[in-house]
Amino acid sequence: MKNKDIGLYVCAVFCIISCAGNKQEPATSERWTEEKASAWYAEQGWPVGANYVTSTAINQIEMWQAETFDPQTIDKEMGWMEDLGFNTVRIFLYDLVWQVDPDGMKERLSRFFDICEQHHLKVIASFFTNGGKPTQPEAKMGKQPDPIQGVHNSGWLQSPKAEVVNDSTQWAPLERYVKDILTTFKDDSRILLWCLYNEPQNFNRDADSMGLLRAVFKWARSVNPSQPLSSPIWGIPGKNTAMDIVSFLGENCDVMTYHCYSNADGMEAFIKMLKRFRRPMICQEYMGRPESTFEAIMPILKRENIGAISWGLVKGKCNFHVHWSHKADEPEPTVWFHDILNLDGMPYSEEEITFIKSMTGKS
């Protein structure tokens, strides 16, 4: 990150804190105190792990629907995570799967949590997300699209669709979905954290997220789970910052979560900004080679006692190993963007595995 970009960062943080100081109505009065959040985090150790989609799934539906839920592959891949010394896995749920089969989805979720527990992993579960490509497939149950070779995340799904995000008259099923999942697992020790809305600042899919973000925090607070609630700050303040959303997150998250695919300077600047919220921090997404690497970023996060959740584990249907901008007609990259392991469990880089284990204490 260039010096002038760091300057923008520093300027942005004062704007954010000023906005947070304005009397913006909180989602509820039951937000955890700073003392409670700090005490909870002190009990967790250092959360370190990866964002995870089963290698046999192209999207959230294929991961969770009954006909393609794959506990055998999950068990194998969670074993690989455990072998790396990871203790945390972040997953993405999907509302349509619950609407079609609520009891079945909860049973499969519990089975996933059991597998994670067997491998000494806790779970960060994410409800909504503004991610997905402009050409994303239609969300429907059953057979999902085949991956487009060379295209990053070709089958990923926004949840919910932008037209639903932008229309509060369509939120009643979403409220039932969130409350049912939270009520079922509200005291479940297998869950580390609830990520209520992934990247609410990401307007690339035309979703105006502020209303639904407020609503989902209100729904979650009404359940009052024993696990903390959060939603990540996304992008570099001053570039991809919706100030009302950042201010809301600063006032309502129990634990501050964020995404940063920048180099070491960018990560340091982001941390400096977030420290002003006086909350435990978890970086829910990082690691996009060659700029954001384990070797450059993990030591910073460990030094600062900030949760380190990298993106991707196994080179599977989602093609996380190719860059966001990679095209189908381009050759396979020699440098992977995300992911750590091949389908057979062999590492992308032996040296990288050795380094990760040195950081997690598995070496």
C-alpha positions in Angstrom: 0.0 0.0 0.0 1.3 3.4 -1.0 1.9 6.1 1.6 -1.0 8.3 0.3 -3.3 5.3 0.6 -2.3 4.8 4.2 -3.1 8.5 4.7 -6.5 8.0 3.3 -6.9 5.1 5.7 -6.0 7.3 8.7 -8.3 10.1 7.6 -11.2 7.6 7.0 -10.9 6.2 10.5 -11.5 9.5 12.1 -14.6 10.0 9.9 -15.8 6.6 10.8 -15.4 7.1 14.5 -17.1 10.5 14.3 -20.0 8.9 12.5 -20.2 6.2 15.2 -20.3 8.8 17.8 -23.4 10.4 16.3 -26.6 9.1 17.8 -27.5 6.5 15.2 -30.2 4.2 16.6 -28.7 0.9 17.6 -30.3 -2.4 16.6 -31.0 -3.2 20.2 -29.8 -2.4 23.7 -28.4 -5.9 24.2 -25.1 -5.5 22.5 -22.3 -7.1 24.5 -20.2 -4.7 26.6 -16.6 -4.2 25.8 -15.7 -6.2 28.9 -17.9 -9.1 28.0 -16.5 -9.3 24.5 -13.0 -9.1 25.7 -13.6 -11.8 28.3 -15.2 -14.1 25.8 -12.3 -13.6 23.3 -9.7 -14.3 26.0 -11.3 -17.8 26.5 -11.0 -18.7 22.8 -7.3 -18.8 22.2 -6.1 -17.5 18.8 -8.8 -18.2 16.2 -7.0 -19.4 13.1 -8.5 -21.2 10.1 -10.1 -20.9 6.7 -13.3 -20.1 4.9 -14.7 -23.4 3.6 -16.8 -24.7 0.8 -16.8 -28.5 0.3 -14.6 -29.2 -2.7 -17.5 -31.1 -4.3 -19.8 -28.1 -4.1 -19.9 -25.1 -6.5 -22.1 -23.0 -4.2 -24.0 -22.9 -0.9 -27.0 -24.9 -2.2 -24.9 -27.8 -3.4 -23.1 -27.8 0.0 -26.2 -27.9 2.1 -29.1 -29.6 0.2 -29.8 -33.2 1.1 -28.9 -34.8 -2.3 -25.4 -33.2 -2.5 -24.4 -32.8 1.2 -21.1 -34.7 1.4 -20.1 -35.6 5.0 -17.4 -38.0 3.9 -15.6 -35.3 2.0 -16.2 -32.8 4.8 -14.7 -35.2 7.3 -11.6 -35.7 5.2 -11.1 -32.0 4.6 -11.7 -31.0 8.2 -9.0 -33.6 9.1 -6.7 -31.7 6.8 -7.6 -28.4 8.5 -6.9 -30.0 11.9 -3.5 -31.2 10.6 -2.6 -27.6 9.7 -3.3 -26.6 13.3 -6.4 -24.7 12.4 -9.1 -24.4 15.0 -11.8 -22.4 13.2 -13.8 -22.8 10.0 -16.1 -20.2 8.4 -19.1 -21.4 6.3 -21.9 -19.8 4.3 -25.5 -20.9 4.8 -28.4 -20.4 2.3 -32.0 -19.4 3.0 -33.6 -21.3 0.1 -32.3 -24.6 1.5 -33.9 -23.9 4.8 -37.2 -22.7 3.2 -37.5 -26.0 1.3 -36.3 -28.3 4.1 -35.8 -26.5 7.5 -35.5 -29.6 9.7 -33.3 -31.3 7.2 -31.0 -28.3 6.9 -30.7 -28.1 10.7 -29.9 -31.8 10.9 -27.2 -31.4 8.3 -25.8 -28.3 10.0 -25.6 -30.2 13.3 -23.8 -33.1 11.5 -21.3 -30.6 10.1 -20.8 -29.1 13.5 -20.2 -32.6 14.9 -17.5 -33.3 12.3 -15.9 -30.0 13.1 -15.9 -30.8 16.8 -14.3 -34.1 16.2 -11.5 -32.3 14.5 -11.2 -29.6 17.2 -12.7 -26.9 15.0 -15.2 -24.2 15.9 -17.5 -22.7 13.3 -18.3 -19.1 12.1 -21.6 -19.3 10.4 -22.6 -16.6 7.9 -26.3 -16.0 6.9 -26.5 -13.4 4.1 -24.0 -12.4 1.5 -23.8 -9.8 -1.2 -21.1 -11.8 -3.1 -21.6 -13.5 -6.4 -20.9 -12.6 -10.0 -23.2 -10.5 -12.2 -23.7 -13.7 -14.3 -24.5 -15.9 -11.3 -26.9 -18.7 -11.9 -30.5 -18.7 -10.8 -30.9 -20.0 -7.3 -32.8 -23.2 -7.3 -32.7 -26.6 -5.6 -31.5 -29.7 -7.3 -28.6 -30.0 -9.8 -26.3 -27.0 -9.7 -24.3 -25.7 -12.7 -21.0 -27.3 -13.6 -18.0 -25.1 -12.8 -16.6 -22.9 -15.6 -13.0 -23.9 -15.9 -10.7 -21.0 -15.2 -13.5 -18.8 -13.7 -13.3 -17.9 -10.0 -16.5 -18.8 -8.1 -18.7 -19.2 -11.2 -21.6 -20.7 -9.3 -21.7 -18.7 -6.2 -25.0 -17.2 -5.1 -26.0 -13.9 -3.6 -28.2 -14.4 -0.6 -30.9 -13.1 -0.8 -31.3 -11.6 -4.3 -30.9 -7.9 -4.6 -34.6 -7.4 -5.3 -35.4 -9.1 -2.0 -32.7 -7.2 -0.1 -34.2 -4.0 -1.4 -37.9 -4.9 -0.6 -38.7 -5.2 3.1 -42.1 -6.7 2.2 -40.2 -9.9 1.2 -38.3 -10.3 4.5 -40.7 -12.4 6.5 -39.3 -15.7 5.3 -35.8 -14.4 6.0 -36.7 -13.5 9.6 -38.1 -17.0 10.2 -35.0 -18.5 8.7 -32.6 -16.5 10.8 -34.5 -16.9 14.1 -35.0 -20.7 13.6 -31.3 -21.4 13.0 -30.3 -19.1 15.8 -32.8 -20.5 18.3 -31.8 -24.0 17.4 -28.1 -23.4 18.0 -28.1 -20.4 20.3 -26.3 -22.2 23.1 -24.2 -24.5 21.0 -20.5 -24.6 22.0 -19.5 -25.8 18.6 -20.2 -22.3 17.2 -17.7 -19.5 17.7 -19.5 -16.6 16.1 -22.6 -15.7 14.0 -21.7 -13.5 10.9 -25.1 -12.1 10.2 -24.5 -10.4 6.8 -21.3 -10.9 4.7 -20.0 -7.8 3.0 -23.1 -5.5 3.5 -21.0 -2.7 2.0 -20.6 -4.6 -1.2 -23.1 -3.0 -3.6 -21.8 -4.7 -6.7 -25.0 -6.7 -7.0 -27.2 -3.6 -6.6 -28.2 -4.6 -3.0 -28.9 -1.6 -0.8 -28.1 -3.5 2.4 -28.6 -1.0 5.2 -32.3 -1.9 5.9 -31.8 -5.7 5.9 -28.6 -5.3 8.0 -30.5 -3.4 10.7 -33.3 -6.0 10.5 -31.1 -9.1 10.8 -29.3 -7.6 13.9 -32.7 -6.9 15.5 -33.9 -10.5 14.7 -30.7 -12.0 16.1 -30.8 -9.8 19.3 -34.4 -11.0 19.9 -33.0 -14.6 20.1 -30.1 -13.5 22.3 -27.7 -16.3 21.4 -24.8 -17.1 23.7 -22.3 -16.6 20.8 -21.3 -13.1 19.6 -22.8 -11.4 16.6 -20.9 -9.6 13.9 -20.8 -8.5 10.3 -17.6 -7.6 8.5 -16.2 -4.2 7.5 -15.3 -4.7 3.8 -12.8 -3.0 1.7 -10.5 0.0 2.4 -12.1 2.9 4.1 -12.1 5.8 1.7 -12.5 3.6 -1.3 -15.3 1.1 -0.7 -16.9 2.6 2.4 -20.5 3.2 3.0 -20.2 5.3 6.1 -23.7 4.6 7.4 -23.0 0.8 7.3 -19.5 1.1 8.9 -21.0 3.4 11.6 -23.8 0.9 12.3 -21.3 -2.0 12.5 -19.1 0.0 14.9 -22.1 0.5 17.2 -23.7 -3.0 17.0 -21.1 -5.7 16.5 -20.1 -7.6 19.6 -16.8 -8.5 18.0 -15.3 -6.5 15.1 -14.8 -8.6 11.9 -13.3 -7.4 8.7 -11.9 -8.5 5.3 -8.4 -7.4 4.1 -6.6 -8.8 1.0 -4.0 -6.0 1.1 -0.3 -6.5 1.8 1.3 -6.1 5.2 1.1 -2.2 5.2 -2.6 -2.3 4.3 -3.3 -4.9 7.0 -1.4 -2.8 9.6 -3.4 0.3 8.6 -6.7 -1.6 8.8 -5.8 -2.9 12.3 -4.9 0.6 13.5 -8.4 1.8 12.4 -10.2 -1.0 14.0 -8.4 -0.7 17.4 -10.4 2.5 18.0 -13.6 0.4 18.4 -12.0 -1.3 21.4 -13.4 -4.7 20.6 -11.8 -8.1 19.8 -11.0 -8.5 16.1 -11.2 -11.3 13.7 -10.0 -11.0 10.1 -12.6 -13.2 8.4 -11.0 -13.0 5.0 -7.4 -12.6 3.8 -4.8 -14.4 1.7 -4.8 -13.7 -2.0 -1.4 -14.5 -3.5 0.9 -12.8 -4.3 0.0 -9.6 -2.5 -1.6 -11.1 0.7 0.3 -14.2 1.8 0.5 -16.4 4.9 4.1 -15.5 5.4 3.4 -11.7 5.3 0.0 -11.6 7.1 -0.2 -14.4 9.7 2.6 -13.0 11.9 0.9 -9.6 12.1 -2.4 -11.2 13.1 -0.8 -13.5 15.6 1.2 -10.6 17.1 -1.9 -8.5 17.5 -4.0 -11.5 18.7 -6.5 -11.0 15.8 -8.3 -14.0 14.4 -6.9 -15.2 11.1 -9.3 -16.8 8.7 -7.9 -17.2 5.3 -9.9 -17.8 2.1 -10.1 -21.3 0.7 -8.8 -24.7 1.6 -9.0 -27.3 -1.2 -8.8 -26.6 -5.0 -12.4 -27.7 -5.8 -15.4 -26.8 -7.9 -15.3 -23.1 -6.8 -12.0 -22.5 -8.5 -10.8 -20.3 -5.7 -7.2 -20.9 -6.9 -7.7 -18.6 -9.8 -7.9 -14.8 -9.5 -11.2 -12.9 -9.3 -10.4 -11.5 -12.8 -9.1 -14.8 -14.4 -10.9 -15.7 -17.6 -11.9 -19.1 -19.0 -9.6 -18.9 -22.0 -6.5 -18.0 -19.9 -4.0 -20.7 -18.9 -4.0 -22.2 -15.4 -2.1 -19.8 -13.1 1.3 -20.9 -11.8 0.7 -18.9 -8.6 -2.6 -19.8 -7.0 -4.7 -17.0 -5.7 -6.5 -18.8 -2.9 -6.6 -22.4 -1.6 -3.9 -24.4 0.2 -4.3 -28.0 -0.9 -5.1 -30.1 -4.0 -8.0 -32.5 -4.1 -5.7 -35.4 -2.9 -4.6 -33.3 0.1 -1.1 -32.5 -1.4 -0.1 -28.9 -0.8 0.2 -26.2 -3.3 3.4 -25.3 -1.5 5.3 -27.5 1.0 7.1 -24.4 2.3 3.8 -22.6 2.9 2.5 -25.6 4.9 5.6 -25.7 7.0 5.2 -22.0 7.7 1.5 -22.3 8.6 2.3 -25.1 11.0 5.0 -23.1 12.6 2.4 -20.4 13.3 -0.2 -22.7 14.6 2.1 -24.8 16.7 1.8 -28.0 14.6 5.4 -28.1 13.4 
